[in-house]
């Protein structure tokens, strides 16, 4: 499944779970636009331009915040987007430490996260916390096997 189709599928599931009166779908995007992960984060941000603008007649709004490759900033940005933009889904963060930092807020707010970080420990084992976390990259063993 490609990252774009995963995003579409999760947005669709979010729509099904939302109340019928919900007009818009709000997607939070927390990526490294600055800091050590900026080269990757800015490429990821450019990719978000390909996201759908409408799903099943519902407008999709994207709200971006920079997490500066910082775990504390990532968690704070996630919380800010939940409180100020009522996001239904978070895309990001860019780095592994920042992705681990948003697990607890994801559980607290029951907002699914599509992380860009590559480690299996973000999603496995699937438990009460990790059930809210998805990742776009392959599993660790898939990447290590060719080496």
C-alpha positions as CSV (number, residue, x, y, z in Angstrom):
1,X,0.0,0.0,0.0
2,X,1.4,3.4,-1.0
3,X,1.6,6.2,1.5
4,X,-1.0,8.1,-0.5
5,X,-3.4,5.2,-0.5
6,X,-2.8,4.6,3.2
7,X,-3.7,8.3,3.8
8,X,-6.8,8.0,1.7
9,X,-7.9,4.8,3.5
10,X,-7.3,6.3,7.0
11,X,-9.1,9.5,6.0
12,X,-12.0,7.4,4.8
13,X,-12.1,5.5,8.0
14,X,-12.0,8.7,10.0
15,X,-15.0,10.0,8.0
16,X,-16.9,6.8,8.7
17,X,-16.2,7.2,12.4
18,X,-17.2,10.9,12.4
19,X,-20.7,12.1,13.3
20,X,-22.9,12.6,10.3
21,X,-23.0,16.4,10.8
22,X,-19.2,16.8,10.4
23,X,-18.6,19.0,7.5
24,X,-14.8,19.0,7.1
25,X,-12.0,16.6,7.8
26,X,-9.1,18.3,9.5
27,X,-5.6,16.7,9.0
28,X,-2.7,17.8,11.1
29,X,0.7,17.7,9.6
30,X,3.7,17.9,12.0
31,X,7.0,17.5,10.1
32,X,10.6,18.7,10.4
33,X,10.7,21.9,8.3
34,X,13.7,23.0,10.3
35,X,16.3,21.2,12.4
36,X,18.4,18.1,11.6
37,X,15.5,16.3,9.8
38,X,14.6,19.2,7.6
39,X,15.9,17.7,4.4
40,X,13.5,14.8,4.8
41,X,10.7,16.8,6.5
42,X,10.5,19.3,3.7
43,X,10.3,16.6,1.1
44,X,7.5,15.0,3.1
45,X,5.7,18.3,3.4
46,X,5.9,18.7,-0.4
47,X,4.3,15.3,-0.7
48,X,1.3,16.4,1.3
49,X,0.3,18.6,-1.6
50,X,-0.9,15.4,-3.3
51,X,-3.4,14.6,-0.6
52,X,-7.1,14.6,-1.5
53,X,-9.0,17.9,-1.2
54,X,-12.4,16.2,-0.8
55,X,-13.6,12.8,0.4
56,X,-17.2,11.7,0.0
57,X,-18.3,15.3,-0.3
58,X,-16.4,16.4,2.8
59,X,-13.7,19.1,2.4
60,X,-10.2,18.1,3.6
61,X,-8.3,20.8,5.4
62,X,-4.5,20.5,6.1
63,X,-2.9,22.2,9.0
64,X,0.9,22.3,9.1
65,X,3.2,22.9,12.1
66,X,7.0,22.5,12.2
67,X,8.4,20.2,14.9
68,X,12.0,21.3,14.2
69,X,13.2,17.7,14.6
70,X,12.4,18.0,18.4
71,X,10.4,15.5,20.4
72,X,8.9,18.1,22.8
73,X,8.0,20.4,20.0
74,X,6.3,17.5,18.1
75,X,4.1,16.6,21.1
76,X,3.3,20.2,21.7
77,X,2.4,20.8,18.0
78,X,0.1,17.7,18.1
79,X,-1.7,19.0,21.2
80,X,-2.0,22.4,19.6
81,X,-3.6,21.0,16.5
82,X,-6.0,19.0,18.5
83,X,-7.1,21.9,20.6
84,X,-7.0,24.7,17.9
85,X,-7.9,22.8,14.7
86,X,-9.8,19.8,16.0
87,X,-7.8,17.4,13.8
88,X,-9.1,14.0,12.9
89,X,-5.8,12.6,11.9
90,X,-2.1,13.4,12.3
91,X,0.5,12.9,9.5
92,X,4.0,12.9,10.9
93,X,6.3,13.5,12.7
94,X,9.4,13.0,10.6
95,X,11.9,11.6,13.0
96,X,11.7,8.5,15.3
97,X,12.1,10.3,18.6
98,X,9.4,12.8,17.7
99,X,7.2,10.0,16.6
100,X,7.5,8.2,19.9
101,X,6.7,11.5,21.6
102,X,3.2,11.7,20.0
103,X,2.1,8.2,21.0
104,X,0.7,9.3,24.4
105,X,-1.2,12.3,22.9
106,X,-2.6,10.0,20.2
107,X,-4.0,7.7,22.9
108,X,-5.3,10.6,25.0
109,X,-7.1,12.3,22.1
110,X,-7.9,9.1,20.2
111,X,-6.4,10.6,17.0
112,X,-4.7,8.2,14.6
113,X,-1.1,9.0,13.6
114,X,0.6,8.2,10.3
115,X,4.3,8.4,11.2
116,X,7.1,8.8,8.7
117,X,9.6,7.2,11.1
118,X,10.9,3.7,10.1
119,X,11.2,1.7,13.4
120,X,8.9,-1.3,14.1
121,X,8.7,-0.4,17.8
122,X,6.3,2.4,16.9
123,X,3.7,0.0,15.8
124,X,4.6,-3.3,17.3
125,X,3.4,-5.0,19.4
126,X,0.0,-3.7,18.7
127,X,-1.3,-2.7,22.2
128,X,-3.5,0.0,23.7
129,X,-1.1,2.7,22.8
130,X,0.2,1.6,19.4
131,X,-3.2,0.9,18.0
132,X,-3.4,4.6,17.1
133,X,0.0,4.6,15.3
134,X,0.7,3.7,11.7
135,X,3.8,4.1,9.6
136,X,4.6,4.6,6.0
137,X,7.9,2.7,5.8
138,X,8.8,-0.9,5.5
139,X,9.6,-3.1,8.6
140,X,13.1,-3.2,10.0
141,X,13.7,-6.7,8.9
142,X,12.8,-5.9,5.3
143,X,15.4,-3.2,5.3
144,X,18.0,-5.2,7.0
145,X,17.7,-8.4,5.0
146,X,19.6,-7.1,1.9
147,X,22.4,-5.9,4.1
